[in-house]
């Protein structure tokens, strides 16, 4: 198992970032608009060509129209693309710094806005970025203060000077990066709070959410094996906390680690999933239906092509994660589902869930063994990572340890 499949040929030099993306968007967008333009015009010309004596003149006008329109759209694609190629040439390449080697002084991290934009672009096009070796493609790294932390003993000791033998890894969801865990507006900063209340070293992950979930799970499985090897002191206990897609990535990593016999799984005590779509997300199912519906008409088919370009990571959320082929029976599995309705037992709240994931999808699974779940009312999808009631539940689970409850689907109260 490797973090990245070895290329068959030497990789091409990394493509520059935002200008290259803008060029692709401009050219693809112009092509789709041209296709819609031609489809709409063709319907109008077909009507005119059905009128007696008007058919031949209409065909001539249509040919002239198509030639002129084609020239205009070609000019937009080539002219705009040329300007963006020039911008790409002038663009500074260091947008995607690699993890610094031990002893190196890392450069200043990009702003939260810049890193957030890059994470969002990876969510939408991350699989394409990785395939084309685009400099915007994110790699999976531990992050501290926006900087990648190298998986070397010295680098880890500097980054986490109070490192003990217990570690808690926080895994963000789609569109986001590690900054999503930071407290704002009175919310709970879960990594810091877990460190204060339990003594676990809080590690936050950043990864390309546009990649297939199984591929991110494989990368996480290898990263945790490397972490176990390089951690400054012998690692005794590992906890994984994943939000949304992050919970599926954590589950996938455990399944693949079990199949590969990776030793970090023996030290994994608990996996906690917050609002993860184990049975799939209704939002992505609607997206797939919309894409199919757009393809039924010649006029809207170009829009369907645009919608179909969403990343594999997004498309994987349609059905969630299948049943595990292998797992470790000693791991305690914990699930939190949220509902925007005050009463999580309200039928409407069950359907709407936290706004993105239904309660059933967040708390249902095919795992056996030490499993516990809770449903909370009055909480939205992104609130799950900062909500005080969610943190209290996490803290109770961590303090109680495995065996807290073996009843799947246990319901938690509403706002109280």
C-alpha positions as semicolon CSV with decimal commas, in nm:
position;residue;x (nm);y (nm);z (nm)
1;X;0,000;0,000;0,000
2;X;0,142;0,341;-0,094
3;X;0,032;0,696;-0,050
4;X;0,049;0,760;-0,421
5;X;0,062;0,512;-0,709
6;X;0,408;0,524;-0,871
7;X;0,390;0,682;-1,218
8;X;0,476;0,470;-1,519
9;X;0,682;0,756;-1,665
10;X;0,865;1,049;-1,504
11;X;0,598;1,300;-1,395
12;X;0,547;1,612;-1,598
13;X;0,654;1,939;-1,434
14;X;0,372;2,068;-1,209
15;X;0,122;2,285;-1,388
16;X;0,086;2,633;-1,249
17;X;-0,218;2,693;-1,035
18;X;-0,504;2,934;-1,052
19;X;-0,442;3,062;-1,407
20;X;-0,446;2,708;-1,540
21;X;-0,773;2,640;-1,359
22;X;-0,921;2,966;-1,490
23;X;-0,816;2,872;-1,845
24;X;-0,988;2,534;-1,817
25;X;-1,304;2,691;-1,676
26;X;-1,307;2,960;-1,947
27;X;-1,256;2,719;-2,235
28;X;-1,493;2,452;-2,109
29;X;-1,754;2,713;-2,019
30;X;-1,729;2,875;-2,363
31;X;-1,771;2,535;-2,529
32;X;-2,079;2,450;-2,325
33;X;-2,236;2,791;-2,393
34;X;-2,163;2,747;-2,765
35;X;-2,334;2,407;-2,761
36;X;-2,642;2,554;-2,592
37;X;-2,639;2,846;-2,836
38;X;-2,631;2,608;-3,133
39;X;-2,906;2,386;-2,987
40;X;-3,139;2,682;-2,928
41;X;-3,064;2,830;-3,274
42;X;-3,115;2,492;-3,442
43;X;-3,467;2,467;-3,301
44;X;-3,553;2,813;-3,436
45;X;-3,404;2,738;-3,780
46;X;-3,584;2,403;-3,795
47;X;-3,916;2,584;-3,750
48;X;-3,835;2,832;-4,029
49;X;-3,711;2,558;-4,263
50;X;-4,052;2,393;-4,236
51;X;-4,222;2,694;-4,397
52;X;-4,273;2,656;-4,776
53;X;-4,016;2,847;-4,988
54;X;-3,824;2,947;-4,674
55;X;-3,621;2,629;-4,636
56;X;-3,329;2,711;-4,868
57;X;-3,276;3,071;-4,744
58;X;-3,301;2,949;-4,382
59;X;-3,027;2,693;-4,442
60;X;-2,799;2,961;-4,583
61;X;-2,868;3,191;-4,288
62;X;-2,805;2,903;-4,046
63;X;-2,471;2,824;-4,211
64;X;-2,365;3,187;-4,185
65;X;-2,487;3,207;-3,824
66;X;-2,297;2,891;-3,727
67;X;-1,977;3,011;-3,894
68;X;-1,988;3,352;-3,725
69;X;-2,083;3,209;-3,385
70;X;-1,812;2,945;-3,413
71;X;-1,553;3,210;-3,490
72;X;-1,657;3,419;-3,192
73;X;-1,641;3,127;-2,947
74;X;-1,308;3,009;-3,093
75;X;-1,167;3,358;-3,044
76;X;-1,287;3,359;-2,683
77;X;-1,129;3,020;-2,615
78;X;-0,800;3,090;-2,789
79;X;-0,766;3,456;-2,694
80;X;-0,863;3,411;-2,331
81;X;-0,661;3,091;-2,310
82;X;-0,355;3,268;-2,448
83;X;-0,380;3,546;-2,192
84;X;-0,417;3,294;-1,911
85;X;-0,119;3,097;-2,043
86;X;0,082;3,417;-2,011
87;X;-0,053;3,466;-1,658
88;X;0,042;3,107;-1,576
89;X;0,396;3,172;-1,704
90;X;0,424;3,476;-1,480
91;X;0,258;3,308;-1,184
92;X;0,498;3,222;-0,905
93;X;0,522;2,843;-0,866
94;X;0,547;2,798;-0,484
95;X;0,175;2,777;-0,426
96;X;0,197;2,418;-0,311
97;X;0,490;2,380;-0,071
98;X;0,587;2,029;0,026
99;X;0,636;1,929;0,384
100;X;0,969;2,075;0,500
101;X;1,251;1,837;0,576
102;X;1,375;1,803;0,929
103;X;1,570;2,112;1,030
104;X;1,434;2,332;0,751
105;X;1,267;2,662;0,837
106;X;0,919;2,654;0,682
107;X;0,799;2,954;0,479
108;X;0,509;3,165;0,597
109;X;0,181;2,976;0,542
110;X;-0,079;3,113;0,300
111;X;-0,376;3,298;0,446
112;X;-0,679;3,105;0,562
113;X;-0,871;3,249;0,266
114;X;-0,610;3,122;0,020
115;X;-0,593;2,777;0,177
116;X;-0,974;2,763;0,194
117;X;-1,003;2,850;-0,175
118;X;-0,749;2,585;-0,265
119;X;-0,930;2,323;-0,056
120;X;-1,261;2,412;-0,222
121;X;-1,103;2,383;-0,569
122;X;-0,965;2,043;-0,471
123;X;-1,310;1,933;-0,360
124;X;-1,451;2,018;-0,703
125;X;-1,157;1,919;-0,927
126;X;-0,906;1,746;-0,699
127;X;-0,897;1,418;-0,891
128;X;-0,827;1,610;-1,213
129;X;-0,557;1,816;-1,037
130;X;-0,385;1,499;-0,918
131;X;-0,402;1,334;-1,261
132;X;-0,257;1,639;-1,437
133;X;0,009;1,707;-1,173
134;X;-0,137;2,052;-1,111
135;X;0,047;2,248;-0,843
136;X;-0,287;2,315;-0,674
137;X;-0,338;1,945;-0,598
138;X;-0,326;1,891;-0,223
139;X;-0,130;1,610;-0,067
140;X;-0,230;1,447;0,258
141;X;-0,033;1,602;0,544
142;X;-0,055;1,675;0,911
143;X;-0,092;2,052;0,953
144;X;-0,005;2,281;1,241
145;X;-0,059;2,657;1,211
146;X;-0,124;2,610;0,840
147;X;0,216;2,447;0,787
148;X;0,276;2,083;0,688
149;X;0,448;1,876;0,956
150;X;0,704;1,629;0,825
151;X;0,672;1,273;0,951
152;X;1,020;1,272;1,103
153;X;1,085;1,220;1,472
154;X;1,267;1,555;1,511
155;X;1,001;1,752;1,323
156;X;0,721;1,592;1,523
157;X;0,902;1,658;1,851
158;X;0,938;2,028;1,760
159;X;0,578;2,061;1,647
160;X;0,434;1,878;1,949
161;X;0,678;1,935;2,237
162;X;0,433;1,797;2,493
163;X;0,375;1,480;2,289
164;X;0,271;1,186;2,501
165;X;0,174;0,833;2,414
166;X;-0,186;0,921;2,316
167;X;-0,284;1,087;1,989
168;X;-0,615;1,210;1,847
169;X;-0,629;1,276;1,470
170;X;-0,897;1,517;1,342
171;X;-1,009;1,464;0,980
172;X;-1,210;1,738;0,807
173;X;-1,486;1,689;0,550
174;X;-1,551;1,788;0,190
175;X;-1,456;2,143;0,078
176;X;-1,271;2,218;0,402
177;X;-0,926;2,203;0,555
178;X;-0,790;2,174;0,909
179;X;-0,892;2,534;0,989
180;X;-1,256;2,424;1,013
181;X;-1,187;2,286;1,363
182;X;-1,082;2,627;1,498
183;X;-1,336;2,790;1,728
184;X;-1,525;3,098;1,617
185;X;-1,833;3,273;1,747
186;X;-1,826;3,101;2,085
187;X;-1,794;2,746;1,950
188;X;-1,573;2,472;2,091
189;X;-1,222;2,430;1,950
190;X;-1,233;2,051;1,971
191;X;-0,864;1,973;1,910
192;X;-0,748;2,214;2,180
193;X;-1,022;2,109;2,420
194;X;-0,949;1,739;2,377
195;X;-0,582;1,809;2,452
196;X;-0,673;1,998;2,772
197;X;-0,934;1,752;2,897
198;X;-0,781;1,416;2,802
199;X;-0,411;1,476;2,731
200;X;-0,431;1,344;2,376
201;X;-0,198;1,522;2,132
202;X;-0,435;1,681;1,878
203;X;-0,322;1,630;1,518
204;X;-0,516;1,791;1,232
205;X;-0,508;1,653;0,880
206;X;-0,538;1,825;0,542
207;X;-0,611;1,625;0,228
208;X;-0,754;1,641;-0,124
209;X;-1,127;1,580;-0,079
210;X;-1,179;1,549;-0,455
211;X;-1,000;1,214;-0,466
212;X;-1,198;0,891;-0,428
213;X;-1,273;0,812;-0,064
214;X;-1,100;0,474;-0,090
215;X;-0,782;0,640;-0,221
216;X;-0,782;0,890;0,066
217;X;-0,841;0,598;0,303
218;X;-0,536;0,420;0,162
219;X;-0,323;0,734;0,198
220;X;-0,440;0,782;0,557
221;X;-0,361;0,419;0,641
222;X;0,000;0,466;0,523
223;X;0,034;0,809;0,687
224;X;-0,072;0,663;1,024
225;X;0,179;0,380;0,984
226;X;0,451;0,639;0,922
227;X;0,327;0,845;1,218
228;X;0,347;0,542;1,448
229;X;0,705;0,483;1,337
230;X;0,816;0,846;1,376
231;X;0,624;0,958;1,688
232;X;0,872;1,087;1,951
233;X;0,759;0,839;2,217
234;X;0,609;0,490;2,181
235;X;0,248;0,541;2,080
236;X;0,002;0,366;2,308
237;X;-0,338;0,494;2,196
238;X;-0,482;0,641;1,874
239;X;-0,825;0,802;1,831
240;X;-0,968;0,916;1,496
241;X;-1,238;1,185;1,478
242;X;-1,382;1,254;1,133
243;X;-1,643;1,505;1,023
244;X;-1,867;1,423;0,726
245;X;-1,646;1,274;0,451
246;X;-1,366;1,257;0,709
247;X;-1,553;0,985;0,897
248;X;-1,577;0,777;0,580
249;X;-1,206;0,827;0,512
250;X;-1,128;0,710;0,868
251;X;-1,346;0,400;0,824
252;X;-1,186;0,323;0,488
253;X;-0,837;0,359;0,639
254;X;-0,925;0,110;0,914
255;X;-1,065;-0,140;0,664
256;X;-0,756;-0,118;0,443
257;X;-0,518;-0,128;0,739
258;X;-0,688;-0,447;0,859
259;X;-0,648;-0,603;0,515
260;X;-0,281;-0,500;0,495
261;X;-0,200;-0,592;0,857
262;X;-0,074;-0,242;0,947
263;X;0,023;-0,225;1,314
264;X;-0,126;0,119;1,391
265;X;-0,468;-0,045;1,394
266;X;-0,374;-0,238;1,708
267;X;-0,332;0,094;1,891
268;X;-0,654;0,248;1,758
269;X;-0,894;0,269;2,047
270;X;-1,188;0,460;1,902
271;X;-1,324;0,607;1,576
272;X;-1,580;0,890;1,609
273;X;-1,783;1,001;1,305
274;X;-1,966;1,335;1,313
275;X;-2,242;1,369;1,053
276;X;-2,082;1,120;0,814
277;X;-2,307;0,992;0,530
278;X;-2,255;0,618;0,582
279;X;-2,559;0,538;0,368
280;X;-2,494;0,822;0,124
281;X;-2,590;1,187;0,098
282;X;-2,930;1,286;-0,046
283;X;-2,771;1,606;-0,177
284;X;-2,534;1,412;-0,405
285;X;-2,819;1,183;-0,512
286;X;-3,016;1,491;-0,614
287;X;-2,707;1,614;-0,797
288;X;-2,689;1,290;-0,995
289;X;-3,061;1,309;-1,077
290;X;-3,019;1,669;-1,191
291;X;-2,725;1,573;-1,411
292;X;-2,930;1,295;-1,570
293;X;-3,230;1,524;-1,621
294;X;-3,016;1,792;-1,785
295;X;-2,889;1,534;-2,031
296;X;-3,239;1,456;-2,159
297;X;-3,262;1,778;-2,364
298;X;-3,026;1,891;-2,638
299;X;-3,048;2,245;-2,500
300;X;-2,959;2,158;-2,140
301;X;-2,720;1,869;-2,218
302;X;-2,412;2,100;-2,209
303;X;-2,505;2,197;-1,852
304;X;-2,530;1,827;-1,772
305;X;-2,175;1,783;-1,902
306;X;-2,053;2,056;-1,666
307;X;-2,235;1,896;-1,371
308;X;-2,087;1,556;-1,459
309;X;-1,735;1,695;-1,419
310;X;-1,763;1,711;-1,038
311;X;-1,489;1,520;-0,864
312;X;-1,499;1,151;-0,780
313;X;-1,479;1,242;-0,412
314;X;-1,813;1,423;-0,439
315;X;-1,967;1,144;-0,644
316;X;-1,859;0,886;-0,384
317;X;-2,088;1,055;-0,132
318;X;-2,390;0,940;-0,334
319;X;-2,384;0,592;-0,180
320;X;-2,154;0,639;0,117
321;X;-1,921;0,360;0,225
322;X;-2,017;-0,001;0,172
323;X;-1,993;-0,268;0,441
324;X;-1,639;-0,329;0,566
325;X;-1,462;-0,629;0,418
326;X;-1,231;-0,644;0,718
327;X;-1,214;-0,452;1,042
328;X;-1,072;-0,474;1,393
329;X;-1,311;-0,596;1,662
330;X;-1,135;-0,408;1,941
331;X;-1,216;-0,061;1,800
332;X;-1,499;0,135;1,962
333;X;-1,717;0,294;1,692
334;X;-1,904;0,612;1,782
335;X;-2,151;0,804;1,563
336;X;-2,316;1,145;1,599
337;X;-2,610;1,251;1,383
338;X;-2,762;1,599;1,384
339;X;-3,103;1,738;1,296
340;X;-3,199;2,097;1,226
341;X;-3,530;2,021;1,399
342;X;-3,530;2,071;1,775
343;X;-3,662;1,719;1,828
344;X;-3,441;1,459;1,657
345;X;-3,735;1,215;1,666
346;X;-3,950;1,451;1,459
347;X;-4,028;1,275;1,126
348;X;-3,940;1,592;0,931
349;X;-3,613;1,620;1,119
350;X;-3,535;1,262;1,025
351;X;-3,577;1,344;0,657
352;X;-3,393;1,677;0,660
353;X;-3,126;1,570;0,907
354;X;-2,852;1,826;0,959
355;X;-2,927;1,988;0,623
356;X;-2,682;1,771;0,426
357;X;-2,691;1,427;0,588
358;X;-2,998;1,246;0,721
359;X;-3,002;1,111;1,074
360;X;-3,027;0,753;0,951
361;X;-2,728;0,794;0,720
362;X;-2,521;0,948;1,000
363;X;-2,601;0,679;1,258
364;X;-2,675;0,363;1,056
365;X;-2,397;0,128;0,948
366;X;-2,311;-0,238;0,910
367;X;-2,050;-0,245;1,184
368;X;-2,075;-0,487;1,473
369;X;-1,915;-0,497;1,815
370;X;-1,863;-0,197;2,040
371;X;-2,091;0,055;1,867
372;X;-2,274;0,355;2,012
373;X;-2,455;0,644;1,844
374;X;-2,638;0,957;1,947
375;X;-2,886;1,185;1,769
376;X;-2,899;1,552;1,856
377;X;-3,163;1,809;1,762
378;X;-3,115;2,174;1,679
379;X;-2,774;2,135;1,513
380;X;-2,668;2,178;1,151
381;X;-2,400;1,997;0,956
382;X;-2,113;2,239;1,014
383;X;-2,221;2,308;1,372
384;X;-2,141;1,947;1,461
385;X;-1,768;2,026;1,480
386;X;-1,807;2,318;1,723
387;X;-2,125;2,237;1,919
388;X;-2,085;2,208;2,296
389;X;-2,327;1,913;2,324
390;X;-2,133;1,722;2,060
391;X;-1,807;1,785;2,243
392;X;-1,958;1,675;2,576
393;X;-2,060;1,349;2,413
394;X;-1,711;1,301;2,264
395;X;-1,551;1,373;2,601
396;X;-1,781;1,124;2,776
397;X;-1,691;0,857;2,521
398;X;-1,318;0,921;2,554
399;X;-1,329;0,917;2,933
400;X;-1,550;0,608;2,953
401;X;-1,340;0,416;2,702
402;X;-1,449;0,115;2,498
403;X;-1,754;-0,078;2,609
404;X;-1,959;0,232;2,701
405;X;-2,260;0,094;2,517
406;X;-2,317;-0,181;2,265
407;X;-2,657;-0,055;2,161
408;X;-2,645;0,093;1,813
409;X;-2,875;0,382;1,742
410;X;-2,909;0,513;2,098
411;X;-3,095;0,843;2,078
412;X;-2,968;1,160;2,239
413;X;-3,187;1,445;2,352
414;X;-3,274;1,760;2,162
415;X;-3,124;2,094;2,263
416;X;-3,070;2,001;2,623
